[in-house]
Structures are given as C-alpha cells and as structure tokens.
Amino acid sequence: MAGLTQHTINTPYMVGPVHCYSGVLAGELVLFDTGPPTPEAERYILDHLDLANLRHVIVTHCHIDHYGQAAWFEENSDAIVYLPYRDCLKIANHDKRIEGMYQLLASLDFNQKSLGELRRIFESGMLFPPFPKKYRVAETDLPERLGLKVLNCPGHSQSDLVYVGEDWAVTGDTLLRGIFQSPLLDIDLESGERFNNYHVYCSTLVKLAGLRNRRILPGHRQSIAGIDATLLFYISKLLLRVEQLRPHKDEKNLMVMIEKLLGGEVQDAFHLYLKASEVVFMKDLLAEPEMLRQALKEIDLFGQVEELYHRATGY
C-alpha cells in the first residue's frame, strides 16, 4: 500500500476502528497515529510493530482514537513523538483551555447540568488521556530527511494535519468516505476566542483538492475512491443540513434551535456538544456564505453543488 502498511485497530468509540500506518522513510521506521489507549491496542502494537526499531511516531491530531497511545510509545520505545502545534498549545494550557471551553459552552446556552457533565468528561481523561512528557512539534521539528510535507487542514478540529509523501497522503480525519465531518467547538488558545472552524475549513477544502493525484490513507473506513467525490459528499451533506437550519437561523437560544431541528431535546451532554458544534459551524456559514462559494470555485466544484448552495444559503 503505497509503501505504507495499514494497521486497523478497534476502538470503543462511535467512530469504530481506526487506521494507523507504518513504513520505512529514509531508512527509519515511522508510525502515523497510535490508536486508542486500550489493552487491545497495546497488544496489537506489540504483535505488529518492531518497537525496538521504531524511530518516529507522528500524530495527525490529538483525538483519543488517533493519539491515545502516545504516552505509551514514549514509555515503551525510543521513538520521538510529534504532535500538531495546536495540540501542543492545549497541553501547555490545559487548565486554561478547560475553563475557556466551560465559559464558551455557557455562553451558548448550555444548562448547568450539561455543563457539569461535560466538565467531568473533559477532566476525566476520557477525551484527553496522558500526553507524552517529551514531544516535538510536527510542523517545525520533523526531520527533512523523511521527505514529508505537512499541511495544516483544520476544520474537523483546529489541529488537523495531513502528511504528504511521494505519492500518498495520511489524512487522519480530514477525508473519510461516507462519514460527515462534524467540526468541534473549541477555544483558540492564541486569540482566547472561539476557534472559527468554518473560516479555516474553506481554506482546507483548497488544500485537500491539491491531493487529487495522491493515494489517500484515511483514519477510518478504507481508501477513498477520489478526492472530488469525497469533498462533494461533505459539501452536499453540509448544504442539505444548512437548508434545514436556515428557517431557524434567527433563533437566539442555541438549545432551542437544536430542539427545533431534532424534534426533541438531546439528553446526553456529549452528543449535545457535538450537535451544538455542528449548528454553530452552519450558522457561521450562513453569516458568510461567499467564503464557501469562492473556495468551491477555486477547486472547480461549485458548479456541481450550485443548486444546493442557493437553496441552503438563499444567495
């Protein structure tokens, strides 16, 4: 497989199994992503990877299914762990970020019960397992000899990276066949404000279109059939949801808007957080629809979703 071996590791999460990739670059064994922090993942790693010769563990983004074993690799190998810059900020400012997230969600009309449940989730280690004590920044510290190009492709999260090799690209959660990307609400630790997933997602679309001539190695499901088909799936799905949202766009209370869209209240606090993330993303799109149109025109895909775009945005 394009010089890399795909490793499929089960996870206990709703996303299902995750793919990690290993291969030899410049004579050195490299692993992209780690799998979840579970005994099953540890057993898989011990059975399928040559830990004695592993030199680099390179993470696409610090969601638990993709980096959960990073600290374990630090303890059980001599490999250097590389994390995205934005995730390194989260490590250095963990308490500040958790408090910022709490304030952000409170400003978006989350009730005290949901806020309390989410704070417990954020602080339990379920979403943020132990980070390695020593790590390097992927964007600046990867050795040039590995021949990797690093693309910042935020949108799903603020830290998403794509690693591009000679004729392939390890894409984490940025290109997933048949799975709608739900961007996640988060704090921008550089500005202190809410991270605007929509703004960066429009620029990410252009970067992902630049991978058209490469083999895509995704974080879930199997290899995709093509970049354009995948991007069109995302955009079409997004615009259909925006069309459903637009009649309620002037509703000030986010929780009321979610209830109207779903026809009932979401009870589970974490799923409420996921749905709120999606709704805020779509409201940002409705506030600046021209940004998406320009990105799609730049990659020659607007014509294929033009009717959907006009129905969804009213422009």
Residue pairs with C-beta under 8 A, 6 or more apart in sequence:
1 215
1 217
2 165
2 167
2 168
2 215
2 217
3 23
3 165
3 166
3 168
4 21
4 22
4 23
4 32
4 165
4 168
4 170
4 217
5 21
5 22
5 23
6 19
6 20
6 21
6 217
7 19
7 20
7 21
7 22
7 35
7 44
7 48
7 49
8 17
8 18
8 19
9 17
9 18
9 19
9 20
9 35
9 36
9 40
9 41
9 44
10 16
10 17
10 38
10 40
10 41
11 17
11 18
11 35
11 36
11 38
11 41
11 65
12 36
12 38
13 36
13 64
13 65
15 65
15 179
15 220
16 220
17 220
18 33
18 35
18 36
18 65
18 66
18 219
18 220
19 33
19 217
19 218
19 219
19 220
20 31
20 32
20 33
20 34
20 35
21 31
21 32
21 33
21 170
21 217
22 29
22 30
22 31
22 32
22 49
23 29
23 30
24 30
25 146
25 147
25 148
25 165
26 143
26 145
26 146
26 147
28 55
28 56
28 146
29 50
29 53
29 54
29 55
29 56
30 54
30 55
30 56
30 57
30 58
30 146
31 49
31 54
31 56
31 57
31 58
31 73
31 79
32 58
32 59
32 60
32 163
32 170
32 217
33 58
33 59
33 60
33 66
33 67
33 170
33 172
33 219
34 41
34 57
34 59
34 66
34 67
34 68
34 69
34 70
34 72
34 73
35 41
35 44
35 45
35 65
35 66
35 68
35 69
36 64
36 65
36 68
36 69
37 64
37 68
37 69
37 71
37 72
37 129
37 130
38 68
41 68
41 69
42 69
42 72
45 51
45 69
45 72
51 76
51 77
51 79
52 77
54 73
54 77
54 78
54 79
55 78
55 79
55 80
56 79
56 80
56 82
56 142
56 143
56 146
57 70
57 73
57 77
57 79
57 80
57 81
57 82
58 82
58 138
58 142
58 148
58 163
59 66
59 67
59 70
59 81
59 82
59 83
59 84
59 87
59 138
59 161
60 66
60 84
60 160
60 161
60 162
60 163
60 170
60 171
60 172
60 173
60 219
61 67
61 84
61 87
61 156
61 157
61 159
61 160
61 161
61 172
61 173
62 70
62 83
62 84
62 87
62 90
62 128
62 131
62 159
63 157
63 173
64 126
64 127
64 128
64 129
65 219
66 172
66 173
66 219
67 83
67 87
68 129
70 81
70 83
70 131
70 132
70 135
71 129
71 130
71 131
71 132
71 133
73 79
73 81
73 132
74 81
74 132
74 133
74 134
74 135
80 135
80 136
81 132
81 134
81 135
81 136
82 135
82 136
82 137
82 138
82 141
82 142
83 91
83 131
83 132
83 135
83 136
83 137
83 138
84 137
84 138
84 139
84 159
84 160
84 161
85 137
85 138
85 139
85 140
85 159
86 154
86 157
86 158
86 159
86 189
87 159
88 135
88 137
89 189
89 190
90 97
90 128
90 159
90 189
91 131
91 135
93 189
94 128
96 189
97 187
97 189
98 119
98 122
98 123
100 187
100 189
100 192
101 118
101 122
101 185
101 186
101 187
102 115
102 118
102 119
104 185
104 187
104 194
105 114
105 115
105 118
105 185
105 273
105 276
106 115
108 185
108 254
108 276
108 280
109 253
109 254
109 255
109 256
110 118
110 255
110 272
110 276
111 255
113 269
114 269
114 272
114 273
117 269
117 270
118 269
118 270
118 273
121 127
121 269
121 270
122 128
136 142
138 150
138 161
139 150
139 152
139 161
142 148
142 150
147 165
147 166
148 163
148 164
148 165
149 163
149 164
150 161
150 162
150 163
150 164
151 161
151 162
151 163
151 164
151 207
152 160
152 161
152 207
153 160
153 161
153 162
153 171
153 174
153 204
153 207
153 208
154 160
154 195
154 197
154 200
154 201
154 204
155 174
155 181
155 183
155 197
155 200
155 201
155 204
156 173
156 174
156 181
156 182
156 183
156 184
156 197
157 173
157 183
157 184
157 186
158 186
158 188
158 195
158 197
158 200
160 172
160 173
160 174
160 204
161 172
162 169
162 170
162 171
162 172
162 174
162 207
162 208
162 211
163 169
163 170
164 211
164 214
167 213
167 214
167 215
168 214
168 215
168 216
168 217
169 211
169 214
169 215
169 216
169 217
170 217
171 208
171 211
171 216
171 217
171 218
171 219
172 218
172 219
173 181
173 218
173 219
173 220
174 181
174 204
174 208
175 208
175 211
175 216
175 218
175 224
175 227
175 230
176 218
176 219
176 220
176 221
176 224
176 230
177 218
177 221
177 222
177 224
177 225
177 230
177 233
178 221
178 233
179 220
179 221
180 234
180 237
180 238
181 234
182 274
182 277
182 278
183 197
183 198
183 201
183 277
183 278
183 281
184 197
184 273
184 274
184 277
185 194
185 195
185 273
185 276
185 277
185 280
186 194
186 195
186 197
187 193
187 194
187 195
188 194
188 195
188 196
194 280
196 284
197 277
197 281
197 284
198 281
198 284
198 285
198 288
198 291
198 292
199 284
199 288
199 291
201 281
202 291
202 292
202 294
202 295
203 295
205 231
205 235
205 295
205 296
205 299
206 295
206 298
206 299
208 227
208 231
209 227
209 228
209 231
209 298
209 299
209 301
211 227
212 226
212 227
212 228
215 223
216 223
216 224
216 227
216 230
217 223
218 224
224 230
228 301
231 299
231 301
232 301
232 304
232 305
235 292
235 296
235 301
235 305
235 308
236 305
236 308
238 282
238 285
239 305
239 308
239 309
239 311
239 312
239 313
240 308
240 312
241 278
241 282
242 282
242 285
242 286
242 312
242 313
243 308
243 311
243 312
244 261
245 257
245 261
245 279
245 282
245 283
245 286
246 286
246 312
246 313
246 314
248 257
248 260
248 261
249 283
249 286
251 257
251 260
254 276
254 279
254 280
255 265
255 272
257 279
258 266
258 272
258 275
258 276
258 279
259 265
259 266
261 279
262 275
266 272
266 275
285 292
285 313
286 313
289 309
289 313
289 315
290 315
292 309
293 302
293 309
293 315
296 302
296 305
296 309
302 309
309 315
